Amino acid sequence: MSEQVANAIELKDISVTFHNSDQAIEAVKHVDLQIKRGDIYGIIGYSGAGKSTLVRVINLLQKPTGGKVIVNHQEIQQLKPVELRQARKKVSMIFQHFNLMKSRTVQGNVEYPLLGTKISKRERREKAQRLLKLVGLSEYAETYPSRLSGGQKQRVAIARALASDPEILISDEATSALDPKTTKSILTLLKQLNQDLGLTIVLITHEMQVIKTICHNVAVMDAGEIIERGSVAKVFTEPQQKLTNDFVETSTNVKEAIERITSTIQISDFAANQELMYFNFIGNSTKQGVVSEFSQKYGVDVNILFANIDQIDGENVGYMIAIITGDLDVFNDAIEMLRPEGVKTRILTNETLQGGDGR
Ligand SMILES: Nc1ncnc2c1ncn2[C@@H]1O[C@H](COP(=O)(O)OP(=O)(O)OP(=O)(O)O)[C@@H](O)[C@H]1O
């Protein structure tokens, strides 16, 4: 299959500039992005990074100031209004605040996108019932949205988004208003829809945890630009940019652990043969055993202060922070030899502790 055939979305050199009274805001700057059909693609960034503006370009809810938008091999800026309406039906969206109509029942909300289409009332009802079954809410058809929990409301919004048989679903912070357990159940539902319906999902979030849970690929946005992108496993284990590293360390609790540790230890507590060290293990979790094996072999003492293990795209990734005491040069050289096998280390002593060069 050629690369063009496999892409559901292709953004070429997209820019969006807003003009507010006397000020120009460059919300998106020269972004190129390709998303493969059937992918779950995450876009992560802090508030104001330009994520929503960028994804709204995909169905021309936001017209770009410059660049080309190609969806399902159609350059959608070239389409006639009727064709654009058809193309837009293939791209649905869900939002943080669900955007349900309060005056309509759950069934009425799901049927809404089908009003004004050629399908009969009976078919419309049946389709909505099928979709409600798919999202696990059959028994709530006659209920009004105000009686539903946040998670249930989002399920209704997902059923409604599926009513037009989309090929692409854009999720704009769809789990941001939900508690962690409900977030997980919604992400599980999205993953199931991706697998069962072949739906391409573009998911915006500011939480790496969400990316880690369901995305295959991720782009990191900052100040209107994509600053890093790649497979989730690669970006998680080898972040190239500081911002990416911040997101990764927050989601793995490493950042919190470093803060906790450095608030209780001073660099003056360290002897010359001691370092505070961060270890990252990719792949086989038993690699953690390698550290203790090496420490025995090279007579180094390893005092573990924090350890965590994660699953990313089916692979185990381990994180550990420890105080290492002994002949550190020899130990470091030995550990360094394990780098090709997915063991990485970083010395945190000077980087994080108070009075960095005071030893
Ligand atoms: N319609 C608009 N008019 C003027 N400025 C806008 C408009 N929409 C967005 N912006 C500005 O563009 C920049 C990017 O906003 P955008 O909403 O795309 O970011 P975001 O990463 O999605 O953040 P958030 O999660 O807070 O929505 C911000 O500075 C925002 O204030």
The ligand as a Gaussian input file, in Angstrom:
#p B3LYP/6-31G(d) Opt

LIG

0 1
 N      -10.953000      32.171000      17.921000
 C       -9.813000      32.635000      18.432000
 N       -9.508000      33.943000      18.374000
 C       -8.350000      34.409000      18.860000
 N       -7.404000      33.648000      19.440000
 C       -7.650000      32.328000      19.547000
 C       -8.864000      31.754000      19.044000
 N       -8.819000      30.423000      19.285000
 C       -7.648000      30.172000      19.896000
 N       -6.939000      31.318000      20.059000
 C       -5.596000      31.441000      20.639000
 O       -4.741000      30.544000      19.949000
 C       -3.827000      29.911000      20.833000
 C       -3.984000      28.393000      20.763000
 O       -5.254000      28.045000      21.321000
 P       -5.811000      26.554000      21.323000
 O       -7.167000      26.572000      21.958000
 O       -5.677000      25.957000      19.981000
 O       -4.768000      25.831000      22.301000
 P       -4.891000      24.437000      23.033000
 O       -3.549000      23.839000      23.017000
 O       -6.006000      23.650000      22.449000
 O       -5.239000      24.868000      24.521000
 P       -6.549000      24.556000      25.387000
 O       -6.387000      23.152000      25.827000
 O       -6.458000      25.540000      26.495000
 O       -7.718000      24.773000      24.471000
 C       -4.112000      30.493000      22.205000
 O       -3.241000      31.569000      22.421000
 C       -5.541000      30.986000      22.086000
 O       -5.774000      32.049000      22.961000

